[in-house]
């Protein structure tokens, strides 16, 4: 069984048992796996589902992580203004929580000006 299929089955089980936290975490994982498969729309949908659950649970740390991943997805789709908005929202939450782990400036985003792509 593939990791993706395993996560889909576990997410379905979590939903049927009304375990919202696990359903969100598994949906989030599905989104990341879909992203790495190049399925950006599916990735975004899965992480948006997780984000909605995290918001309903008021799980701010998980909200920040989901927003960061949605920023990664937007950046991959070259939607730089949306990526910046999502990264900033994630950063604001992380700062409010006093979290330092995971706070970083994505390599192609400039805080002072418009987004730019750096040559590799």
C-alpha positions as CSV (number, residue, x, y, z in Angstrom):
1,X,0.0,0.0,0.0
2,X,1.3,3.4,-0.9
3,X,1.8,6.1,1.7
4,X,-0.8,8.2,0.0
5,X,-3.4,5.5,0.0
6,X,-2.6,4.6,3.7
7,X,-3.2,8.3,4.7
8,X,-6.5,8.4,2.7
9,X,-7.7,5.3,4.6
10,X,-6.6,6.6,7.9
11,X,-8.2,10.0,7.3
12,X,-11.5,8.3,6.4
13,X,-11.3,6.3,9.6
14,X,-10.6,9.4,11.6
15,X,-13.5,11.2,10.0
16,X,-15.9,8.3,10.7
17,X,-14.9,8.2,14.3
18,X,-15.2,12.0,14.5
19,X,-11.6,12.4,15.5
20,X,-11.2,15.9,14.0
21,X,-7.6,16.5,15.0
22,X,-6.3,13.3,13.4
23,X,-8.5,13.9,10.3
24,X,-6.8,17.3,10.0
25,X,-3.3,16.0,10.4
26,X,-3.9,13.2,7.9
27,X,-5.5,15.6,5.4
28,X,-2.5,17.9,5.8
29,X,-0.1,14.9,5.1
30,X,-2.2,14.0,2.1
31,X,-1.8,17.6,0.8
32,X,2.0,17.5,1.2
33,X,2.2,14.1,-0.5
34,X,0.0,15.4,-3.4
35,X,2.3,18.4,-3.7
36,X,5.4,16.3,-4.1
37,X,3.5,14.3,-6.8
38,X,2.9,17.6,-8.7
39,X,-0.8,17.6,-8.0
40,X,-1.0,21.2,-6.8
41,X,-4.8,21.6,-6.8
42,X,-5.3,18.4,-4.9
43,X,-2.6,19.4,-2.4
44,X,-4.2,22.8,-1.9
45,X,-7.7,21.3,-1.3
46,X,-6.4,18.8,1.2
47,X,-4.4,21.4,3.2
48,X,-7.3,23.9,3.1
49,X,-9.5,21.1,4.5
50,X,-7.0,20.6,7.3
51,X,-6.8,24.4,7.9
52,X,-10.5,24.6,8.3
53,X,-10.4,21.9,10.9
54,X,-7.4,23.4,12.7
55,X,-9.3,26.8,12.8
56,X,-12.4,25.0,14.3
57,X,-10.2,23.5,16.9
58,X,-8.4,26.8,17.5
59,X,-5.1,25.0,17.0
60,X,-2.9,28.1,16.2
61,X,0.4,26.2,15.8
62,X,-1.2,23.9,13.3
63,X,-2.9,26.8,11.6
64,X,0.5,28.5,11.1
65,X,2.0,25.3,9.6
66,X,-0.9,24.8,7.2
67,X,-0.8,28.5,6.1
68,X,3.0,28.1,5.5
69,X,2.3,25.0,3.3
70,X,-0.4,26.9,1.4
71,X,2.2,29.6,0.8
72,X,4.6,27.0,-0.6
73,X,1.8,25.8,-2.9
74,X,0.9,29.3,-4.1
75,X,4.6,30.0,-4.7
76,X,4.9,26.8,-6.8
77,X,1.9,28.1,-8.9
78,X,3.8,31.4,-9.2
79,X,1.0,33.2,-7.3
80,X,3.5,35.4,-5.5
81,X,1.1,37.9,-3.9
82,X,-1.0,35.1,-2.4
83,X,2.2,33.3,-1.3
84,X,3.4,36.4,0.5
85,X,0.0,36.9,2.2
86,X,0.0,33.3,3.4
87,X,3.6,33.3,4.6
88,X,3.0,36.6,6.5
89,X,-0.2,35.2,8.1
90,X,1.8,32.1,9.2
91,X,4.6,34.3,10.4
92,X,2.3,36.5,12.5
93,X,0.8,33.5,14.2
94,X,4.2,31.9,14.9
95,X,5.5,35.2,16.3
96,X,2.4,35.6,18.5
97,X,3.0,32.1,19.9
98,X,6.6,32.8,20.5
99,X,7.7,30.1,18.1
100,X,11.1,30.4,16.5
101,X,11.3,26.9,14.9
102,X,10.1,27.1,11.3
103,X,10.2,30.9,11.1
104,X,12.2,31.8,8.0
105,X,12.0,33.9,4.9
106,X,11.2,31.8,1.9
107,X,14.2,32.1,-0.5
108,X,12.4,33.8,-3.3
109,X,10.4,36.3,-1.2
110,X,11.7,39.8,-0.5
111,X,10.4,41.6,2.6
112,X,11.3,45.0,1.2
113,X,9.8,44.8,-2.2
114,X,7.9,42.7,-4.6
115,X,8.5,39.0,-4.8
116,X,11.4,38.0,-6.9
117,X,12.9,34.7,-8.1
118,X,16.6,34.1,-7.5
119,X,18.6,32.2,-10.0
120,X,19.7,28.8,-8.7
